[in-house]
């Protein structure tokens, strides 16, 4: 042990230089008869070193501890990294981590962590582009970018936890992918869709998303307590997502996503009629009705499946002979309509729940381009008298 190590108040954790290290007993003797210990350093904070030591002790308790020199990628990800994420990230994020680990693990699970290098990662990404998707189909460049982000984060934590000396993903070129073009409907096309679906059971849902720009999960997660129809406002407090085992609810991703949105009079009227319809459906369902505080439910009161809602929306759009867009495209259509109508980008950002105005403007730059042309004509008209 280096003499520069200084004891902390946490048992087994030491201050070493500008960082922290921990020590655990491996519970066995060396050939010389001395009890073996394992030192692991490189932690930026005392809390990180303490948490890593706790995980190591738990692994030792169930005989799952593997010295970092022999640690495989699978042993690190499955026994250390993924368990550490479960209490930190949302359910949807955790499912994305599991999906990406499946894609990476097929290629690198049994490779020792210290043997992961830029060449292996570059080969991984090339293979995924050819046969990394479902049924061994090619994976999109955007999906490979997400895999790269996953690998980079795993290895960054491996460095912080002292399992490996450097992050090989830092040495790999990020897979390139063209920015996907946002698919939207014009205000006229949105009007056609709403007219075509006016008698559909979920017509109030389509109307609400089209006039507020709510995300799918935000709309499906709305409770009646989140609505103030007298004041024509709603409050976004959570989001419904679909996971294995059924729907669940997530807190908003950012403080900006938790927001209040004003409603127009027609949308308020349709929501009042929807509430009356649900009361009739509950009466008809009788004992089969599953009590729910949600605004949008199926015919017996259960939360709606987000994927099913999107499929219904796409089918109705095709029936209306409109260009194909996903349900999220209705949110994009609302955003572009706001900006094209001259609504302040700051107001648009607040209604959409974006982190910043710059994100709103960057996302809908194609709309801004049209506004720039209008602005040029208006200024020229003023200057030319």
N, C-alpha and C positions, 0 to 999 in steps of 0.2 A: 504494500500500500504506500502511495506517495506521501511524503511528509506534509504536503500542502493541503491534505484533506482535513477538514474541521468538522467536528460533531455538531449536529443540529438537535433541536428538541424532539425531532421525530426519530424513534429507534431505527437504527439501520440505515439512516439517510445522512449523507455528509455533504458539506460544502466543498467543492473542488474547483479552484480557480474562480471563474465567473459563473459556473454552473453548479449542478448538483449530481451526486451519484448515490447509488444504494448498494448494499451488500446483503446477500442471502447465503445461508449455509446449505450446501447440497446434500447434507445428511449422510455423507459417506467419507471414508478415510482415503487418503492418497497412499501410494505404495510406501511412502516414508512413515506412515502412521499418523500424519497430521490431518485434521479435519479440513475438508475442502470447502472453499468459499467462492462465490461468484460476485465480482464487482461489475456494475453496469453504470456508465456515466453518460454525459452529454445532455442532461435535462436542463431546461431553461429556468424552471421554477421548482421550489420545494414541493408544491402540490403534485406536479407531474412525476417527480421522483418517488414520492410517497405512493401515488396511484400505481405506478409501474411495479414497485416492490410488492404491493398488495396482490397484484395479478400474479407475479412470480411465485409468491408464497402459496397462493391458491393452486397454481399449477403443480407445485411441489407436493402439496397435500394429496392431490389425486394422481400423482406420478405422471403428470403431463408436461413437466418442465423439460425443455430441451435447450442445452447451451447454445448461445447465439451463433457460434461457429458452425453448428450443424443444423441450424434451424432452416426448415424449408419454407417456401412461400405459403404453402397451405397451412402449416403449423402456426405461422405468424398470423395470417389473416383469420383463420377459423377459430383459433384458441385465444388469440389476444386482441386483434384489431376489431373484428366484428362484434364480439361481446362488449367491447368498450364503447361502441357507437350506439348500442340499443337505447341507452338512457339519454343520449345526446341529441339524436336526430328524430325527425318526424317519421311516421310509419311509411309514407310514400318514399321518402329518401332511403330508408332502410331497405325497402323492396328493390329500389334501383341498385343499391350496393350489392345485394344478393344476386341480382341479374348479371351485373358486370363481373362479379366474382366467378359466376358460372362460365362466362365467356373467357376470362383470363385463366381460370383454373384448369380448363381443358388442355391448355398448352404448357402452363408453367407451375402447376401445383406442386410437383415433386422436385423442383429445382431449388437448391439451397439459396437462401435469401442473399448471401454474400456473392453468389454467382450471377445474380440478376444484373445485366449490363445493357448498354444502349443497343447493342446488336441484337440481343434476344427480344427486347421490346420492339425494335423496328420490325423484326420478323413477325412478332405477334400481330402487330397492326396490319401488316401486309396480308397475313393469313385471314384475319377477321374481315378485311375488305372483300376477300374471295369467298369465304364460306363460314362467316361467323354468326349469321343470323339463324332464324328458325328454319328447321329442316335443312340446315347447312347451306342456306341461301346467302348471297353476298350481304354484308352489313353496310349500311350507308356510312359515308364519310363523317356525317354528323354524329352518328352513334359511336364510331371509333374515337372521335374527339372526347366523347363522354367517358369511354373506357380509359383513355389516356389520363383524364382528370382523376378518375378513380385510382388508377395505379400510382399516380403522382402523390395523391394524398396518403395512400397506404405507406409508401416508401418514405414520405416526409415524416410520418409518425414513427416509422421504424428507426429513422435517424435520431429523432428526439428521444426515443426510448432506449437508445444504445444498442439496438439489435444489428445495425449496419452502419458503416461509416459515412456513406454518401448516398444521395438519391439519384439512381441511374436515370430516372425519368427527366431530370434536369438536362441531360445530355442528348435527349431525343427531340427531333423536330416535331412539333405538334402537328398531328394529321390535319391537312387542309381540307376545307369543305366550303363550297359556295354558300353564301347567306341565303336561307330559304326565302322565297318571295311570299309575302303575306297575301293570302287570298281573301278578298272582301267582296261584298255586294254593294252596289250603289244604293242610295236612299230609295230610289224607285224600285229596285229589285227587292229590298227589304220589305217595302210596302206590298209588293206582289206576294211575297211569301206569307206575310201576316194575313193578307186577305184570303189566300188559298187555305190557310190552316185555322181560320177563325172558328170553325166548328170542332176542331180537334180538342181532345180532352186537355192536352198540355198547352193550349193556346196562350194562357196567361204566363206560362214559363217563357215561351218564345218572345212574347211581348216585353216581359221584364228584362231579359238579357239584351234585347235590341235597343231598349230605351235607357238602360243604365250601364251597359258594358260590363256587367258582372261576369266573373269567371264561372265556369260550369259548377265547380265544387261550391263556390260561394252561394250561388242561387239555390242549389239543392240542399245546402246546409242551413238555409234561413229558417228561423223559428217565428211563429206568430208574435212572440214577444220582441222580435227584432224589427217589427213593422209598426209604424205609427201612421195609420191611414188617415187619421184626422188632420195630422200635420203634413201629410204627403212626404214621409221620409222613411228610409230604412237604414239599419245599422248592420254592417258586416262584422261579425264576431268570430266566425269559424267557417270551416270548409269541409264538405263531405267528400271522402275519397273511397275508392273501392280497393280492398285488399283481400288476400286469401282469408276466407272465413266470413266475409261479408263487409258491409260498409262500416266506416269508422269516421271519426271527426278529428280534424287537425286545427290547431290554432293558426291564425294568419301568419304568413312567413315573415312579414316585417311590420313595423309600427304603422307604416303608411297603408298597408293592406287592411288594417282595422280602421274603418272609416264610415262616415254617414253620407248618404246619397239622396238628393231630392228626387221626387217622382212627379211625373206629369199627371194631369187629372184623368185622362183616359186609362192609364195604367192602374191608377188607384181604383177606378170604377171596376175594371176587370178583376182586380184582386178581391174586391168585395163580393163580386158574383162567384168567384172561385171558392171563397170561404163558405158561402151559402151552399154551393154544390157539394163540398166536402161534408157538410152537415147532413145532407140528404144521403150521400154514400155511406156515411157512418150508420145512419138509421137503417139503411137497407142491409148492411153487412151484419148488424146485430152483434152477437158474441164473437164473430170472426174478426171484428175490427181491432186492430192493434194500436192502442193509444199512442199518439205521437204528437209532439209539439211542433213538428216540421210543417212548413207551408206547402211543400210539394211532396206528395206521397202517392202510392198506388191506390187501387180501388178498395183495399182493406187496411189502409193506414200505414203501410210499410214504407221505409225510405226507398227512393228510386235508385236503380243501379245506374251510375254515371255512363258506363259504356253503352248500356241499352238506350239511354236517352239520346246519346250521340247518334246511334244507328237509326233511331226513329227520325231524328232531325234530318239526317242525310237522305233518307228515303222520301221524306216530305219535300225536301228541296228538289229532288229529281222529279217528283210528280208535278211540281210547279214549273218544270222545265227551266230551272235556273242553273247557272254555272255551279259546279260542285265545290262546296267549302265544308270544312268541319264546323262543329258547333262553336268552337273558339273563334271561328271567322266572324260570327255574329258580334262578338265583343270587338274584334278589329273593325268591323263595319261601323259600329257605334263610335269608335275612336276617330276614324277618318271623317265621319260625318260631323263630329264636333269641330275638328280643326278646319274642315272645308267651310263650315258655317261661320268661321271667324271667332269661335269661342277661344278665350284665352288659354294658351298652353298650360298655364298654372292650374286653371279650373279643370282642364282635361286630365291633368296628372292626378289631381285630387279625386276625381270621380273614378278613375281607373285604378287607383291605389298603387301607382308606380312609385319607385324609390325616389326619383327625381324628375324634374322637368326635362333635363337633357335626355333621360331614357325615353320619355314619351316622344320627344322630337326626333330622336335617332330611330326609334322603332317605326315611326310613321313618316319617314323622310319623303316617301313618294307623294304623300299628301302635301307636305310643305313645299315641294317643288311646284305643284300646281298653284299654291297660294302665292309663291314668289312671282309667278307670271302675272297673276291678278294684281299683285301689289305694284309691279312694274308699270302695268297699264294705268292704274289709278294715279300713281305719282306723275306719270307723263301727262295724263289728262289735266292734272292741276297745274303743272308747269307750263303747259302749252295754252292754258286759258280755255 
